[in-house]
Amino acid sequence: MWALLILIGAASVSAHLQDLSFDGQKVFRVIPQNDEQVETLNLLASIMEVDFWQPDSVTLVRPKMQVDFRVEAEKSFEVEGLLEESGMDYHVLIDNLQAALDAQFDSKARTVSHSYEKYNNWDTIVAWTADIAAQNPDLVSRSVIGKTYEGRPMYLLKLGKSGSDKKAIFLDCGFHAREWISPAFCQWFVKEAVENYGKDTVMTTLLDKLDFYVLPVVNIDGYVYTWTNDRMWRKTRSKNAGSACRGTDPNRNFDAGWCTIGASKSPCSATYCGSAPESEKEAKALADFIRQHLSTIKAYLTIHSYSQLLLFPYSYTYNLPSNYQELNSIARAASKELASLYNTKYTYGPGAETIYPAAGGSDDWAYDQGIKYSFTFELRDTGKHGFLLPESQIKPTCEETLLAVKYIANYVLEHLY
Amino acid sequence: SPAMELPPSHFPAARAAAVAVGYLGYLRGGPARGLQLRELRRARRQDISDVGHKYYLELELEDVLDKDRTVSCTAEVLHHLGSKASAPDVQVTVQGELRSTEEADQEFYSRIRSLEKELVAENIPDSQGNVPPELEPIHLLAWVASGYVTWQNSTENTKLHLAQVKHVKQVKRSDEDLQFDYVILLHEMVSQEVLPWEVTVLWHPRRGARVSRCRALGAGN
């Protein structure tokens, strides 16, 4: 086995998977049964270039997990030999990747192409995350922070020029499935970052000095559900024990005064807080990531719709946060920046008194973790279209919101702690 | 007790304003006129013992079809005490004139009356937020319907908005009114529920709109 590996290794030194043609390349699906077989995959990945399709990286491979990966045409014979010898459960998922690609372009069920001025379905967004990272390797990298209830990978984009000791801002969208303008904004933000780096002084400084973690859709299962079944769905799609009703409100599921006010203990309710804090895999993945990067994350921004509000802690209590004056000033100035473009009027203030008291919110949780700049945006409009904001309003909404987000980011940069 | 100032940016004032806007939408809305809140300028609340809470509001509204056109209003919203659900008492005074919609109303009336087949439509707006121009008047009439439901069903703990017209069916009548049977989805902001309502709207260019039938449908989950 080792001799075979060394042979493959030697032959692989100059291999590169970046060829534009995928002719003859194979995609394998394997299911390692135990740690030994996981280790075989690790070794394989260390001695040749293996492009993991799922999970995103060999480091995420665990026993019993379905693992898909792509290898060059010339390597596929050796890979098969290795897999046979290890006794690992495998099959060839795609025998000739180029042929599969060609067939896809001819197929009637082709992927809809991505547009920043349209609402994109989840598959389109996934493809976009891969493309935007591939096209801007110096500024954008993609990773997976966890899996949803239905097993979908939660993609995260890290934006910023690489540097050491950089602080970061975390921005997420798509907590609530029906708030389609929210994921549209995260995509817009990334576009603006990559297009204006090196052109716009503010954006360039922000990306040089800070990193941005952008989670384009938190509640992916819910988002997919609004495309396939119910446009007005809000929650996750997890099953609830002892109930026919599905889903938990992810923004009532965080450990911040959890379920004490403004949330329901009934699984059928739209504001169901869940069986426990972070019972939802999506909430847990987000919280885990923030906990793991707590020393670098200096601001938390979460995007919702609708109502045209800029909120800050607290929502789980009427008590004011210790830096209330500062947060209020930031919100006032950011709202003014936002309004400067199209005169869109935002109301701002602490969540509890401005919109309603509600416990279990991610913004309050992040704040109590020590992230002292924590804001929730409720984007356009104020009720005329509500969740069904016309696509024609995506661009102006995103443009004005970007001004506010840049303002806040700049402020954070000038007040690092 | 005397009326106390409420911050317009806080939710109690905002909820009362939504009731007033719904009520006015029902009274004065039509296939060519929708009014939405531009700004809540001032709000006060008076607690009247044994009666309830009375809100005094100063509002600026805008015409959804002509955003540059605004109109100032004052409103009083009285939420009655007690657990027995009863609609709030609302009064709204419009300062100045609303834009006349006589021509557009007549055009809509003639168009619908001359339809051979009764109009049927669904999902207005659609998932992407689009409303075909010829269905905009139907959308605005749904707003009148939702204004009625909002007024009749609001409390200090709710804030209702029209989320979508799920279905609408015209019903031809022997008299001069137009009749539309709607299934509308209302979004309640505090509970975050989206609730279906069946509402029948009668409309006539001179007489305006009225709701003749209205009931909440079971929430399908």
Interface residues (C-beta under 8 A of the other chain):
Chain A: K118 Y119 T226 W227 R231 M232 R234 A244 C245 D249 G262 S264 C268 S269 A270 T271 S307 K345 T347 Y348 G349 E353 T354 I355 Y356 T382 G383 K384 H385 G386 F387 L388 L389 P390 E391 S392 Q393
Chain B: P7 S9 H10 F11 A18 G34 Q36 L37 R38 E39 V64 P125 D126 S127 Q128 G129 N130 V131 H161 L162 A163 Q164 L185 H187 M189 V190 S191 Q192 E193 V194 N221
